[in-house]
Amino acid sequence: MPEEDGVSLLTVLQNSGFAGSIVIISGQDDWFRKSAGRLASARGLNVMHDLSKPVDLKALREILMGLNTNVPPTIVRPNKAREPAQANPGPINTVQ
């Protein structure tokens, strides 16, 4: 987001009455992402999850699939090398 930062985007979402789920993705430290999530929740926004960059595509896909089914995903973060991303992960519906 070259013109905005994520915190100002939270204000835009709050002011617009956004009622969807939010996934916070940031290259900042874990504490920053968690703080952004608490700020969003305090503003009445529904933060489903947060991810660090580089994004684990498998974890992101599970989260997005959970958004489609309204069932929170179970994400396991083993301390091992990341699995390679699939060449064509299939369609993913997102709200912009």
C-alpha positions in Angstrom: 0.0 0.0 0.0 2.3 2.7 -1.2 -0.1 5.6 -0.4 -1.5 4.5 2.9 -0.5 2.4 6.0 -2.5 -0.4 7.5 -3.5 1.6 10.6 -5.1 4.4 8.5 -6.8 1.6 6.5 -8.4 0.4 9.7 -10.0 3.9 10.1 -11.3 3.8 6.6 -12.8 0.3 7.2 -14.4 1.4 10.5 -15.8 4.6 9.0 -17.3 2.7 6.1 -19.1 0.2 8.4 -17.1 -2.7 7.0 -18.5 -5.9 8.5 -16.3 -8.5 6.9 -13.4 -10.4 8.3 -9.8 -9.0 8.2 -6.5 -10.8 7.9 -3.6 -8.6 8.8 -0.5 -9.3 6.8 2.7 -7.4 7.7 6.4 -7.5 7.6 6.5 -5.8 11.0 7.3 -7.7 14.2 4.8 -10.0 15.8 4.0 -7.5 18.6 3.1 -4.9 15.9 0.7 -7.2 14.1 -0.9 -8.2 17.4 -1.2 -4.5 18.4 -2.8 -3.7 15.0 -5.3 -6.6 15.6 -6.2 -5.3 19.0 -6.7 -1.8 17.6 -8.9 -3.1 14.8 -11.0 -5.1 17.4 -11.3 -2.1 19.6 -12.7 -0.3 16.5 -15.4 -3.0 16.1 -13.6 -4.8 13.2 -13.4 -8.6 13.0 -9.8 -9.7 12.8 -9.7 -13.3 11.9 -6.0 -13.8 11.8 -2.6 -12.2 11.2 0.3 -13.4 9.2 3.9 -12.3 8.8 5.7 -11.7 5.5 6.9 -13.6 3.6 3.4 -15.1 3.5 3.1 -18.8 4.0 0.7 -19.5 1.0 -0.6 -22.7 2.5 -1.6 -20.9 5.7 -3.1 -18.0 3.8 -5.2 -20.4 1.7 -6.5 -22.1 4.8 -7.5 -18.8 6.3 -9.2 -17.6 3.1 -11.1 -20.9 2.8 -12.2 -20.5 6.4 -13.6 -17.1 5.4 -15.7 -18.7 2.6 -17.1 -21.4 4.9 -17.4 -19.3 8.1 -15.4 -22.0 9.9 -12.2 -20.8 11.4 -9.2 -22.7 10.1 -6.8 -24.7 12.2 -3.3 -23.6 11.4 -0.3 -25.5 12.5 3.0 -23.7 12.4 5.7 -26.4 12.7 9.3 -25.3 13.0 10.4 -26.7 9.7 11.0 -25.5 6.2 8.1 -24.0 4.3 6.4 -26.3 1.8 6.6 -25.1 -1.8 3.6 -23.3 -3.1 1.4 -25.1 -5.7 1.8 -23.8 -9.2 -2.0 -23.2 -9.5 -3.7 -23.1 -6.0 -7.1 -22.7 -7.6 -9.6 -19.9 -7.3 -9.6 -17.8 -4.2 -12.4 -15.3 -3.6 -11.4 -12.0 -1.9 -13.3 -8.9 -1.1 -11.7 -5.6 -2.1 
